[in-house]
Amino acid sequence: MLNITLWYFCNTVLVAWIHPIQCGRSPNEENLSLDSSCFSSPPVNFLQELPSYRSIARKRTNILSRDKPSGTLLKPTDSYTCQLEEGITENLDSQSIRKYALNISEKRRLREIQETQMKYLSEWDQWKRYSSKSWKRFLEKAREMTTHLELWREDIRSIEGRFGTGIQSYFSFLRFLVLLNLVIFLIIFMLVLLPILLTKYKITNSSFVLIPSKDVDIQCKVYPISSSGLIYFYSYIIDLLSGTGFLEDTCLFYGHYTIDGVKFQNFTYDLPLAYLLSTIAYLALSLLWIVKRSVEGFKVNLIRSEEHFQSYCNKIFAGWDFCITNSSMANLKHSSLRYELRADLEEERIRQKIAERTSEETIRIYSLRLFLNCIVLAVLAACFYAIYRATLFSQEHMKKEIDKMVFGENLLILYLPSIVITLANFITPVIFAKIIHYEDYSPGFEIRLTILRCVFMRLATICVLVFTLGSKITSCDNYSCELCGYNQNLYPCWETQVGQEMYKLMIFDLIIILAVTLFVDFPRKLLVTYCSSWKLIQCWGQQEFAIPDNVLGIVYGQTICWIGAFFSPLLPAIATLKFIIIFYVKEISLLYTCRPSPRQFRASNSNFFFLLVLLIGLCLAIIPLTISMAHIPSSKACGPFTNFNTSWEVVPQKVSTFPGSLQSLVHSITSEAFAVPFFMIICLIMFYFIALAGAHKRVVAQLREQLSLESRDKRYLIQKLTEAQRDVRN
């Protein structure tokens, strides 16, 4: 649309100035209204001197010798205006007139043409056109209303104006996770908790269906509810932090759901199937939601990352929001644009610095990066080994009687893996943030590389913990363990104990965030403010809001939520409350204790990369959940799957109750004969879209080249107009 407008401008200016001169009149005469007497086309020889025409002619000459041209070479004559009008009037039905880059008089004339065309339509076509307009207006009004209902809208806009779009993208990402966890909790609540609560409190005329007894050894059904063993007043606090004691037999954990279903008047609600489907539903919803937001961010990133000069022009000439009427919001918008321009200039400075490097400087910087990456690998290896030893030590000493331990030893054994993981997650981002400053990367690449390193470390810690727990659960040393299929002596209800580990990681992560904010950030701010004369305080400086560390913190918490939601159904609700608390704590810390980063970051790149990291966390969460549901035997002493060897067996058992034709359809869909052609079709569709994306990219490159040529045309026309005015004066 922009190039159409530029061509329309060029033709209008050319006809308005050059042609009156050729007719022997001055441009200042009254008869400047493009009357038909002087609306003949300018000489073609003059227009063929345009730079864009010459460039197209050269390309056309080059391809004529190879193949047949696909179309005629466009000449910028006066017929272009008529073609423009015809093209616009043909698309009046599909697009609104206000979307076209035309002046008010042209839009009014097009609207008159549209109203004239309406008179010759049938009543059915007129009704369809009016209903389509009404529906579009309703959708626009609905979008405007929903923008005012966004969570933390004013807070995030204020943060954007004061600290830039990079930090604003973190808080927007945090808001997305709050909404995601809330939806996940609603799914689990509707499918699992709601039927139980309706029956338990006699809200509906329904009853519980108990799990039928099965020929299982009595040793596998022994499940003593564990207790912390503390008889002092702080025992409830320990239980609250660890999920043991009074919390273990609540709806918070897997072991509480020991019924087979809920019997209503007309049907029986299958609770095991609903429990499994709720897990599949929230994983599928998370995947689709993240992919949808990633595609939107990728399109913005693709548009803005191609041409840097275009980004400057968009911010300077088209970056202002003319709907702003409040002076404070105008100041916030000024600050936001200023920070974005600073980020663009910083990245441009880095690119120029890279382009001006000599061979010696390039060798030196790459040697330094290689040495620093060896240090990063050493730090990661040390963290993994520490987590492995801590987890192994904790699991080996779980067989001791807790009552025989003193309080400190008991606390250390229970929370040692969580403490080591939390300390590793707290220390390594600080080390990585210090190392990255010496590697001389651009600000955007610094965020991505630091996040990748922290992602590898943080998610690997969860892998170490889950792998150790899985190996201990499936390891059998006696006859009763082999009889039940899992280590029943150490893990009588292993799903609940895995849920307790995830619960402890989530609670400890929140405690660490609150403790760092209260006991590190605020005292540091006070020391920097009131003791700034000390040299040590000057070197320490004010706290800087580290985007990679904060993003990895919430991605780490969300990954724990995805893994633990199957073993602890109320964990998404806890995660929602946790992220709400983190939002306000981080906002207060940012406003009163932190300073803007001296190296600014662009939100368009960051948003896409944050979601990509979150997608990696989701894929990591799916792997242990799939293994636990399909391969590890389910507990025989607790949970809704006591009569099944694995949790997944409820699906084929339910399919076996379907009619024969439906069973054959399901089996054919899940067979290899259907999977292989389906996979081939998916690959073909993927290759098609890849080729289509490549074609679109080439078209975008051609359009950008055309815009560049049209800017040269404008300079050429201005030069010719100046010469013509000089000749008229003479």
N, C-alpha and C positions, 0 to 999 in steps of 0.2 A: 504493500500500500504506500510505503514511503517513496519508492522509486516512481510510482504513478504520480504522486504529488509533485515530485521534483520535475518530471517531464512536463506536467501540466504548467508548472511555474515557468519553466524555460520557454515553452511555446507562447504562453501569455505575454511574458516580458518581451519576447522577440517580436511578436506581432504588434505590441503596443508601442514599441520604440523604433524598431528598424523600418517597419513597413510605412509608417507615416512619413519617414524621411524620404523613402523611395517615391512616395506619391507627391512629393514636393510640398509637404506641410510640416509645420512645427509640431513637436510633441505636446506643446502647451495649448494648442487650439482646442476649441470646444468639441470638435468632431473627433473625439478620442474614444468613442464608445463602440469601437469595433463594428461599424456599419458595414453593410454588404458591399458597398462601392469600393472599399479599400481592404477587404478581408480576403484578398487573394494571397496565396502562399508565397513566402519569401523565396528568393532564388535558391535552387537546390545546391548550386555550387558553393554558396556561402555556408549552408548548413553542413555540407560534407566536410568542412574544415573543423568540425567539432572533434575533440579528442576521442570521445566515445565512439563516434562513427568511424574514425580511422582505426581504432583498436578492433572493432567488430569486423571491419573490412579486411584487416590483416588476418584475423582468425578464419574468416570465411574463405579467403584465398588459399590458406594452408590446407583446409579440409576438402576443398573442391577437387584436389588432385587424388584424394584417397577414396572418398565415397560420395554418394549423392546427398546434397543438402536436404535437411529435414524441413526447411521452411524458407520463406523469403526474408531477405534482409530488410529490417524495418528502417524506414526513412523518417526522420523527424519533421514531417510536414504538418500542414494544418489539419489534415484528415485525422491526426492522432486525437484531437479533442473530440471529434465525433465518435471515434472508436471507444474512447474512454467513457463517454456518456452511454453508448450502447452497452458496454460491459457492465456498467453500474446498474443501469435499469434492468438488465437481465437478472441481476443478483439481489434485487430489492426484496424478494420474498424470503431469501435465506438470511440476510443480514440487515441490521438496523442502519438507517441512513446516518445516524450520528457516529458510526464507526468509521466512516470515510473521512479522509483528511481533506475536506473541502471547506470553502468559506460559507458564510450563512446564506448568501444569495443563491449559490449553487445548490445547497441543501434544500432551500425552499422550492426551487424550481424542480428538483427531483421529487420532492413530496407532492407537488402538483401533478407531476407525471404519474406518480403512484396512485393518487386519488382518481385521475382520469382512467387509468387502467382498471380500477376497481368497479367502475360503472358498467364495464362490458363483461364482467364475470357473472357466472350464475350465482344464485343465492347460496348454494352449497359451498362453492369456492369462497364467496365472501365470508360465510360463517366460519369456515376453516381458518381463513386469514385473520379474522378478528379474534377468534379463540386462541390462535397461536400467539398473537400479540399480547393478549391478556395473560396467558400462561407465562410468557417471558417476563412480563412486568411483575407478576406475582413471585416468580423465582428471584428476581432482583431485589424485591422488597424483603423477601424471606432471608436472603443472604445478608442484607443490611442489618436485619434484626438479630441474626445469629452472631454477627461480629460484636454486637453490644453485650451478648451473653457469654462471651469467652471468659474462661477462668483466668483471673489475675491479669486482665487486659491492661489496666492502667499501670499496674506495677511493672509489667514487662516493657511497656512503652517508655516509662520513666527510666528504667535501667538502660534501654537502648540509647536514649538521648545522652545519658551521663557517661556511659562506659563503652558504647559502641555496639555494633551488631554481633561481634564475636561472643561477648558475654551474654547478650540477649538471646543468642541461639542456644546457650546452655540452659537458660531458664525456660525457654520454649520447649526444649527437649525434656526437661523435668516435668513440665505440665503435660506433655504427651504421655509420659510414663504413669502419671497419676490417673489420667483417664483410662489408659490401657488396663491398669490393675483394677480399677473400679469395675470395668466391664467384665474382666475375668472373674472377679468375685461375684458379680451378679449371675454369671453363667453357672458357677458352681453352686451358688445359693439356690437358684431356681431348679436345677436338676437334682441336687443331692439333699440340701438342708430343708428346703421348703416342704416337701412331702413328709419328712420326719417331724417337723415342728407342727404341721397341721394335724397330724395324728397324735402326737404326744400331748398337746394341749386341747384335744377334743374339739378342734375348730370344725372339722369335717367328720362325717360318718365313715370312718375308716379304721383299720386295725393293722398291726404289724404282722408280717409273715416271717416267722422264725426260720433260721437256716436249718434244713433237715439234717439229721445226724448221718454221718457217713462212716464207713469202716476204716477209721484212722486210729492209730495207736494212741493210747491215753497219754503217753509221755509228750506227744506233739501238741496236745491241747493245754498243757500247763502254762499258765501265763500269770505269774505273780506281779501285781502292779508295783512297780519299783517306787521306792521313796528315797529321798536324799539322805535319810537316816539321821537328820539333825533334829534335835528336840528343843533347840533354842528358838528365840523369837525371830532370828534371821533365817529360819528354815524356809519360810514362805517366800522370802526375797530370793533365796537360792533357787527354789522351785520356779519362781517367775522368770528368772534369768535363763534357766536350763530347760524348762519345759517338762520337768519331772514332777513327782509328787502329786499334788492335787490337780495339776494341769494334764497329766498323762491320760486320764480316762475321761476327758471332755471332748466335745466336738471339734476341738482344735487339731486332733491327730487322727490318723487312719484307724487305729485300734478301736475307736469308739463306735464305728459303724458296723455292728455285728448282726444285722438283720438281712433277710433275703429279699424283702420287698414290702410294699404298702398295698393293702387290699382295699380298693374303693368299691363302690356299689356295682359298677359296670366293668371294671377291669382291675388287673393287678399290676402295680408299678414295679418294674424290675430294677431294684436299686443297684446291684452289681453292674448291670449294663449301663445304667445312667452314670454311675461313678466313672466307668471307663470312658464313656462318650464325652463326659465333661472335660476330661483331660485332653482328649483329641480335639474337642471344640476350641478350647482356649489356646492350644498350640497352633491350630489352623488359623484362628482369628488373628493371633499375634503375627503369624507369617504374612498373611494377606495385608494387614494394616501397615506393617513395616515396609513391605514391598511397594505398596501404593504411595506412601510418603517418600520412599527412596526414589521412585520414578519421577515424582514431581520435583524433588530436589536435583535429580540428575539432569532434567530438562533445563532448569534454571542455571545449573552449573555449566552445561554444554553451551548455552547461549552466551554466558558472561565470560567464559574462559577462552573463547576463540580470539577475540580482538580486544586488546587493552585500551586502545585509543577510543573505541566505541563506548567502552565502559565510562571513560572520563566524560565524554559528550553526554551520555545518558544521565549521569549524575548532575552535571552542571546545567544543562538545558532542559532536562525533563525529569529531574529528580524531586521537584517540589510538589507537595500535595496541596492543591488549591482549595480543597475542602476544609482546611484548617482555618478556624476563626479565632481560636483562643491564643492569646499571646504566649502563655507558658508552653503550650503544645508547639507553637511555632519555634520557640527557642529550643525545644527538644529535637525538633526536626532539623534545625540548623546544626545542632551538635552531632546528630546521627550522620548527616551528610559529611560533616567535617571529618569525623572519625573514619568513614569509608574512604574518603579521598586520601587520608593519611595512610591507610592500609594499602591502597593502590600505589601510592608513591613509594612506600617502603618496599613493596615487591618489585617495582620498577628499578629501584636503586640496587636491589640484590641482583637482578638480571643484568644490569649494566656492569656491575662489579664482576660477575661471572664471565661476561663477554670480554672484559679487559684483562683477564688473568693471563699471565705468561706461563710458559711450560714449567718453570721452576715452582711457581706458586701453585699450579695444579697438582704437581707431584707432591708438594708439601701438604696440601689440604687433604688429598686422598690418603696419604700415609698417616696423617693425624686421625682421619676418620676410621681407618682400619684399626689403629691402636685403641681408639675409644670404643669401637664395637667389640673388641676382645675383652675390654673391661666390662661392658654390658653383659656379655655371655658369662663371664666369671661371676658377676652379681646374681644372674638368673640361676646358675648352677648352685651357688651357695644357698639361695632361698629354697630351691626345690629339695635339696638334701636336708635342710633344717626342717622343712614341713614333713618330709618322709620320716625322719627320725622321731619327730614329735608325735606323729600319728601312730607309728609303730609302737612307741613307748606307751602311749595311752591305751592302745588296744590290748597290749600284752598284760597290763596291770588292771584291766577291767575285771579279771577273775577274782581279785582280792575282795574280801568283805569290806564294804564301804564303812560299816559301823566300826571297824577296827582302825580306821584311819583317823588321824587328827584333821582338824578343819582345814588347815593350809594344804595338806597333802591331798585331801579329798577335792578341794577346789582346783588344784593344779591338774589332777588326773582328769577331771571332768572337762575342763576348759582349755587344756594344753593345745590341742590342734587349732581351736578358734583363736587363741591368743597369738600363736606363732603366725598363722595366716594373716591376722589383722596387722601385726607388726610388720610383716613383709610387705603387705599392701600399703602401709603408711610410709615405710622407709624408701622403698625402691623408686616410687615416682619422684621423690626429692632428688635422689641420685641421678635419675635419668634427666630431670630438668636442668641440673647443673652441667651434665655432660653435653647436652644438646646445644648449649650456648657456644661451645668451642668448635662445633662442626660446621658452622657458617652456612646454614640453610635459610631458605625464605620462611617468613612467619607461618604461612599456611602449611608448608611441608614439615616444619618443626612440630606443629600440632599432630599431623598424621603419623609421623615417625614415632613421636613420644607415646601416642595412644597405641600404636601397634606393639611397641615394646611392653607397655603396661598391660595391654590385653593379653599378650602371650604369658606374662607372669601371673596376672590375677586369675585368668581362666584356667591356667595350668595348676594353680593351687587347688581349685575345686576338683580338677581331674585327679590330682593326687589323693585328696581326701575320699572321693567317691570310689576310686579304684581300690584303696586300702580297705574301705568298709565292705565293698563287694567281695574282695578276696577273703576277708574274715568271715563274712556271712556264709559263703559257699564252702569254706574249708571244714572238713569233717575229720574228727579224731577218735570218735567212739561209735558204738552201734546205734545209739539213739539219734546221733547226727545223721548217719547214713539212712536211717529209717524215715526221717522227716524230710530229707533232701536239703537241709541247711543246718547251720550251727544253732540248734534249738537251745542248748544250755546257755550260751552267751547272748543269743538274740531270740528270745521266745516270740517277740513280735518285731521283726526286724524293720518293717515299714515305719512303725512308730519311732523307732530309735534313729532311723535315717532322717525322719521329719524333725526330730529333736536336734540333730546336728545342724540341719538347715535353719531351724529356728534360732539356735544359738549364734550362728554366723550372722543372721539378720540383726539380732538384738545387739550383738557386740559391735557390729558396724555402725549402728546408730549411736551407741554409747561413745565410740571413738570420735565420731563427727562432732557430737555435742561437747565432748571433753576438749578437743583441739580448739574449738571455737571459743569456749569459755576460759580455758586455762592457758592458751597459747596466743591466739589472735588478739583478744582484748588486752591482756597485759602488754603485749608487744606494742599495740597502738598507744597505750598510756606511756610506756617508756619512750617511744619515739616522739611523742608530743611534749612531754614534760622534762625529759632528760636528753634532749637533742644535742647538748654540748659535749656529751661523752663520745669519745672516738669509737668505742665498741658499738654503741647504739647507732652511730652514724653509719658504720659499716653494715650493721644488721639491716637497717632501713625498715620502711613500712611494708606490711604484708601485701604481696601482689596476688591477684586472683588468678590462680593457675587453671586454665580451662581444661587441659588434658587430664590432670589429676581429678578434678571434680567430675568430669564426664565419665571417667573410668570407675569412679566410686559408685555412681548410680547404675551404670551398666553391670557392674559386679553384683550389686544388690538385686537387680532385675533378673539376672541369671540364676541367683539363688532362689528367687521366687518361682521361676519357671520349673526348676528341678524339684523344689519342695512342695509345690501345690498339690501334687499327687499324694504325697505322704502327710501333708498337713493342709487340709482344704481351706482353712481360714488364713493361710499365710498371705494370699493376695490382699486381704483386708488390712493385715498388719503392714504390708508393703505400701499400701495406699496412705495410711496414716504416717508411716515413716517418711515417705516422699513429701507429704504436705509439711511435716515438721522441718525437713531439710530445706524446703523452699524458703520458709520464713527465716530460718537460722542463717542460710546463705545470703538472703537479701539483707538482713540486718548487718551481717558481717561485711558484706560488700559495701554498704552505704556508710558504715561508721568505722571500719577497721582496715579496709583494703584501698588500694589506689589503682587507677587504670593502668593497664599494661603498657610499657613504653613501646612495645611492638604490637601493632594492631592486627586484627584478624578479620577476614571476610566471612560473613555468615553463610553465604551461598555454598561455598566449598565445605564449611564445617558441618552444616546440617546434613548433607549427603553422607559425609564420612562418619558422623555420629550414628546415623541409622545403619550404616554398613557394619560398624563395630557391634551394634545391638543385634544385627542379624547373625553375626558370628556367635554371639552369646546364645542366641536362640538355637542355632544348630548344635552347639555344644550341649545345651540342656536336653535336646531331643535324644541324643545318643544314650546317656545313662537311663533315661526314662524308658526308652525302647527295650534296652537290655533287661531292666528290672521287671517290665510287664510281660515280656515274651520268653525269657530264659530262666530267670531266677525263680525257684518255686515260691509260691505265696505262703504266708504264715498260716498254720493250721489252728492257731489259738486266738486269732483276732482278725477283724476286718471282714468285708463282705465277700471275699474270695476264698474262704476256708475250704469249700468243697471243690475247688478247681486247683489243678496242678500249677497253673500260672494265671495271671490276671487276664491274659488275652484269650484263654479258652472259653470265656463267657460268650465271645462273638460266634465261633462255630457252633457252640451249644444252642445259641439263639437261632442261628440260621437253620439248624436241623428241625426246628419247629415250624418253618415256613412251608407253604404248599410245594409240591414237587416241581412244578414249572418254575416257580420263583427260585427254588434252590438251584435248579440247573442253570438259570440265568446268572445267579451270583457266582457259582462255580466256574462258569465260562468266562465271566469278567475277570476273575482272579487267577485264571490259568495262564500258562505260558503262551498258548495260541493267541490269546488276546493281548498279552503284555508286549510281545515283540512287535506286531504291527502298530500298536499304539505308540510305542517308543519311536518307531521309524517315522510315523506321522508327526510326532512332536518335534523330532529333529528336522524334518523338512520345513515345518512351520518356523522353527527357530532360524534356519538358514535363510528362509524368505525374508524374515524381518531384519536379519543382519544385512542382507543385500539391499533391502529397502532403506535401512538407516544409512548405508553407504551412499546410495543415490541421493538421499535428502542432504547429506553432508556436502556432496558435490554441488547440489543446487544452491545451498546456503553460501558456499564459497563463490559461486558465480554471481549471486545477488550482491554479495559484499563487494566484489570487484566492480560490479555495475554501479553501486553507490559511490565508490571511489572515482570512477570515470565521470559520473554526473557532477560530482563536486568540481572536477576539473572543467567540465562544461560550463558550470556557473562562473568560475573565474574567467574563462575565455569569453563568455557573453558579457560579463561586466567590463572586461577590457575593450571589447568592440563597442559597447554602449558609450564608454568614456570617449573613445575616438570619434564616434558619431556625434556626440554632443559638442566636442571640440570643433568638428567640421561645421556644425550648424551655427555655432557662435561666430566662426570666421566668415 
